[in-house]
């Protein structure tokens, strides 16, 4: 994740990223996850207390606590509420800039380098948008295009922003040991 902004900044400041840096980055991402989920809760019209409780619950969920040492996983996951907030605001009648912001958040988070969590985030955007569409079928003629844009635009922008990390990874992926694994080895991790 060298192109991920916090990692890039640390690299440009000089020196190696130490274990202590990684601990601080993990704690910072857990805090960021709580803040962004609080923002999502407020965007969904939760009161302050409900949004704060949701943020704290997300911060201390097993995703962040059990994977504390997996910095790239928690870094990508911490951006998901911000992605969903942008998608939600766009779907609720907001300007196109909300969908663009969702794509930017998806791309920046993806730069941390955990493709599985990136794919889960993209799946969450799709499910969120599909749910939104299905709850308003009475106006489907007006909402189908907005729903497609809410899924496609963040995905395109997210992939575009994370291309400096994705493209080299795709190029070297077939050289890894895992490419020769059987299905049983793959699922037996």
Buried (B, 14 or more C-beta within 10 A) or exposed (E): BEBBEBBEEBBEEEEEBEEEBBEEBBEBBBEBBBBBBBBBBBBBEBEEEBBBBBBEEBBEBEBBEEBBEBBBBBBBBBBBBBBBBBBBBBBEEBEEEBBBBBBBBBBBBBBBBBBEBBEBBBEBBBEBBEEBBEEBEEEEEEBEEBBEBBBBBBBEBBBEBBBEBBEEEEEEEEEEEEEEEEEEEEEEE
